[in-house]
Amino acid sequence: MFYDNMKLLEPEDMVLSYFDSALRYAGVDVSRAISDPKPDFRFVANAWSDDGGSVEMRFTQLSIAVQPHSFTTQSTFGTD
């Protein structure tokens, strides 16, 4: 599914990089997706197929990591 979604990217689309519980980089897509073999993830089990894809991106590190969960509030609907 990940690679299927990658095919939807268009040049100049914005992409946010989320890892370690925060948004840490913002990027711009500079190319369309191309077929590419799966990278060698030495630390991941070999459960994935060798088919993959890649997109050329230009990322900039955010000056402050944004933790989306810090902006959410617990819903109070139905408590009246």
LINPE-V16896 format. One record per residue. N is the residue number from 1. RES is the residue in one letter. OMEGA is omega in degrees with one decimal (none if undefined). Layout:
BEGIN
<<N;RES;OMEGA> <N;RES;OMEGA>>
END
This chain:
BEGIN
<<1;M;-179.0> <2;F;-177.9> <3;Y;174.6> <4;D;178.7> <5;N;178.6> <6;M;-179.0> <7;K;-179.8> <8;L;-179.0> <9;L;176.3> <10;E;174.8> <11;P;-178.3> <12;E;172.2> <13;D;177.4> <14;M;179.7> <15;V;175.9> <16;L;-179.8> <17;S;-177.6> <18;Y;172.5> <19;F;-178.2> <20;D;174.9> <21;S;-179.9> <22;A;169.5> <23;L;-174.0> <24;R;-179.2> <25;Y;170.4> <26;A;-177.3> <27;G;176.2> <28;V;178.0> <29;D;179.8> <30;V;178.4> <31;S;172.1> <32;R;178.5> <33;A;174.6> <34;I;174.4> <35;S;-179.0> <36;D;176.6> <37;P;177.4> <38;K;175.8> <39;P;178.0> <40;D;176.1> <41;F;-175.1> <42;R;-175.5> <43;F;-178.0> <44;V;177.4> <45;A;-175.7> <46;N;-176.9> <47;A;-177.9> <48;W;173.8> <49;S;179.4> <50;D;177.4> <51;D;178.8> <52;G;179.0> <53;G;176.8> <54;S;178.4> <55;V;176.9> <56;E;-177.1> <57;M;171.1> <58;R;-177.3> <59;F;173.6> <60;T;178.6> <61;Q;176.8> <62;L;-178.9> <63;S;176.9> <64;I;175.1> <65;A;-177.8> <66;V;177.5> <67;Q;-174.7> <68;P;-177.8> <69;H;179.0> <70;S;179.4> <71;F;-178.1> <72;T;176.3> <73;T;178.2> <74;Q;-179.8> <75;S;176.7> <76;T;179.9> <77;F;176.3> <78;G;-179.5> <79;T;-179.5> <80;D;none>>
END
